[in-house]
């Protein structure tokens, strides 16, 4: 990785602590600051989630147990310690009218009038997120442990990680082909007995910032296919609750 020289102004006491740490580790000052920064960013969790909720049918506003599907998704994100959600709401202006700028402790932002396709919509988030971020389908309820999924994502060092859930009858879905933890591709609506697994897309993803250079396709599903071909898509098998309004 390329290095870049920077100049920092720190309190004298902080410099003394860094120098003491450097001496103990037999490193120079720059190496010590770099290690401290790497440790900080390596331990930091997901701060921002992006929610795909711009479908014309506004499925994220359908009711489940008395409140919109999107409410369940945002409640879960807040419980997972995420602070901010960017809603790719397309032409569904009623979403912002219903949820406003804050919900369940989450700061909410909206990107409306999106271009065609989920990949193009996600491209609009570039510059609004820093480092790794989560993305979720706005018509799916799942209680994925985001910290656990993030640890998995970092272990795999892939551009993207997709949560996979097992279903009894996968014939109506795209079914994952796996080799170890890597997704090799998806088989669409396989015949009974021909499915490579019973694992399907659970609608929760973690992306590295590199994803923004790979969003030339119209749909995020095509992006996933390309990532799988490059061995840059990992599959996190998730066994919790899952319900889809697709």
C-alpha positions in Angstrom: 0.0 0.0 0.0 1.3 3.4 -1.0 2.5 5.7 1.8 1.7 9.4 2.1 3.6 11.9 4.3 1.3 14.0 6.6 2.0 16.6 9.3 0.2 16.3 12.6 0.0 18.7 15.5 -0.5 17.0 18.9 -0.4 17.9 22.5 3.2 17.5 23.9 1.9 14.9 26.5 0.4 12.8 23.7 3.7 12.9 21.7 5.5 11.7 24.8 3.1 8.7 25.1 3.6 7.8 21.5 7.3 8.0 21.8 7.2 5.8 24.9 5.1 3.3 23.1 7.4 3.4 20.1 10.5 2.7 22.3 8.8 -0.2 23.9 7.8 -1.7 20.5 11.1 -0.8 18.9 9.3 1.2 16.2 9.7 4.7 15.0 7.1 7.4 15.7 5.4 7.1 12.3 5.1 3.3 12.6 3.6 3.6 16.1 1.0 6.2 15.0 0.1 3.9 12.0 -0.3 0.9 14.2 -2.6 2.9 16.6 -4.7 4.1 13.7 -5.0 0.6 12.2 -6.1 -0.8 15.6 -8.7 1.9 16.0 -10.2 1.4 12.5 -9.9 -2.4 12.8 -12.0 -2.3 16.0 -14.6 0.2 14.9 -18.0 -1.1 14.1 -20.4 -0.2 11.3 -21.7 3.4 11.7 -23.8 3.7 8.6 -26.4 1.5 6.9 -27.9 2.1 3.4 -31.5 0.8 2.8 -32.8 0.0 -0.6 -36.5 1.2 -0.4 -37.1 2.8 -3.7 -39.1 0.1 -5.4 -42.3 1.4 -7.0 -44.5 -0.8 -4.9 -43.1 0.7 -1.7 -43.0 -2.8 -0.1 -41.0 -1.3 2.9 -44.2 0.4 4.0 -46.3 -2.8 4.1 -47.4 -3.5 7.7 -46.0 -6.3 9.8 -47.2 -6.7 13.4 -48.9 -3.3 13.2 -46.0 -1.2 11.8 -44.2 -0.8 8.5 -41.5 -3.3 7.5 -39.0 -0.4 7.3 -39.7 0.4 11.0 -38.6 -3.1 12.0 -35.5 -2.7 9.9 -34.6 0.6 11.5 -35.3 -0.6 15.0 -32.9 -3.5 14.4 -30.2 -1.2 13.1 -30.5 1.0 16.1 -30.3 -2.1 18.4 -27.1 -3.1 16.6 -25.4 0.2 17.5 -25.7 1.8 14.0 -26.1 5.6 14.2 -27.1 6.6 10.7 -29.2 5.3 7.9 -29.3 6.5 4.3 -32.6 5.6 2.6 -32.6 5.1 -1.1 -36.3 5.9 -1.3 -36.6 6.7 -5.0 -39.9 8.3 -5.8 -41.5 7.0 -2.5 -41.8 10.5 -0.9 -44.2 9.1 1.7 -41.2 7.4 3.3 -39.6 10.7 4.3 -43.0 12.1 5.2 -43.5 9.1 7.6 -40.1 8.8 9.1 -38.6 12.3 9.1 -34.9 13.0 10.0 -34.7 10.7 13.0 -36.1 7.4 14.0 -35.3 5.2 17.0 -32.1 7.1 17.6 -30.9 6.8 14.0 -30.1 9.9 12.0 -31.9 9.5 8.7 -30.9 10.8 5.3 -32.8 10.4 2.0 -31.7 10.0 -1.7 -34.8 10.4 -3.8 -35.4 10.4 -7.6 -32.8 7.7 -8.0 -31.5 6.6 -11.4 -32.7 3.3 -12.8 -31.3 0.3 -11.0 -30.1 -0.6 -7.5 -26.4 -0.4 -8.4 -26.9 3.1 -9.8 -28.8 4.1 -6.7 -26.0 2.8 -4.4 -23.5 4.8 -6.5 -25.2 7.9 -5.2 -24.0 7.1 -1.7 -20.3 7.6 -2.7 -18.8 10.4 -0.7 -21.5 10.0 2.0 -19.9 7.0 3.8 -16.4 6.4 5.2 -14.9 2.9 4.9 -17.1 -0.2 5.5 -20.9 0.2 5.6 -23.9 -2.0 5.7 -26.7 -2.2 3.1 -30.1 -3.8 3.5 -33.1 -4.6 1.3 -36.0 -2.5 2.5 -38.5 -5.3 2.0 -36.7 -7.9 4.2 -36.8 -8.4 8.0 -33.8 -10.2 9.4 -32.0 -9.9 12.8 -28.5 -10.3 11.5 -25.8 -9.7 14.1 -23.9 -6.9 12.4 -20.8 -7.0 14.6 -20.4 -10.8 13.9 -21.0 -10.3 10.2 -18.4 -7.4 10.2 -15.8 -9.6 11.8 -16.5 -12.3 9.2 -16.2 -9.7 6.4 -12.8 -8.5 7.7 -11.5 -12.0 8.1 -12.4 -12.7 4.4 -11.0 -9.4 3.1 -13.5 -9.4 0.3 -15.0 -6.3 -1.3 -18.5 -7.5 -0.3 -20.1 -9.9 2.1 -23.7 -11.2 1.6 -25.8 -12.7 4.3 -27.2 -16.1 3.2 -30.2 -17.8 4.8 -31.4 -21.4 4.4 -34.9 -22.1 3.0 -36.8 -25.4 2.7 -37.8 -24.8 -0.9 -35.3 -22.6 -2.8 -36.9 -23.1 -6.2 -38.3 -19.6 -6.3 -34.9 -17.9 -5.5 -31.4 -17.4 -6.7 -29.5 -20.1 -4.8 -25.9 -19.6 -3.8 -23.0 -21.8 -5.0 -20.3 -21.8 -2.4 -16.7 -22.9 -2.1 -15.7 -22.6 1.5 -16.7 -19.0 2.5 -16.6 -17.6 -1.1 -19.7 -17.3 -3.2 -19.0 -18.7 -6.7 -22.4 -17.5 -8.1 -26.1 -18.0 -8.0 -28.4 -20.5 -9.8 -31.8 -18.9 -10.5 -34.9 -20.9 -9.6 -33.3 -24.3 -9.8 -35.4 -27.4 -10.4 -35.9 -29.7 -7.4 -32.8 -31.8 -6.9 -30.6 -29.5 -9.0 -30.1 -26.7 -6.4 -26.4 -26.3 -5.4 -27.5 -25.5 -1.8 -30.5 -24.2 0.1 -28.9 -20.9 0.8 -30.4 -17.7 -0.7 -29.7 -14.0 -0.4 -30.9 -12.8 3.0 -30.9 -9.1 2.0 -28.1 -7.8 4.3 -24.7 -6.9 2.9 -21.4 -5.3 4.1 -19.4 -3.4 1.5 -15.9 -2.0 1.5 -15.4 1.4 -0.1 -13.9 -0.3 -3.2 -17.5 -1.2 -4.2 -18.1 2.2 -5.7 -15.6 1.5 -8.5 -17.6 -1.6 -9.4 -21.1 -0.2 -9.8 -21.3 0.2 -13.6 -24.1 -2.4 -13.9 -27.8 -1.6 -13.6 -28.6 -4.0 -10.7 -26.8 -5.0 -7.6 -27.4 -8.6 -8.4 -25.3 -8.3 -11.5 -22.6 -6.6 -9.4 -22.7 -9.6 -7.1 -22.2 -11.9 -10.1 -19.2 -10.0 -11.2 -17.7 -10.0 -7.7 -18.3 -13.7 -7.4 -16.4 -14.2 -10.7 -13.5 -12.2 -9.2 -13.7 -14.2 -5.9 -14.5 -11.0 -4.1 -17.9 -12.0 -2.7 -18.1 -13.8 0.7 -21.1 -15.6 2.0 -22.0 -15.2 5.7 -24.5 -18.0 6.6 -27.2 -16.6 8.9 -29.6 -18.7 10.9 -31.9 -16.1 12.5 -35.4 -15.0 11.6 -36.0 -13.9 8.0 -39.1 -12.7 6.2 -39.3 -11.4 2.7 -42.0 -9.2 1.1 -40.7 -9.6 -2.4 
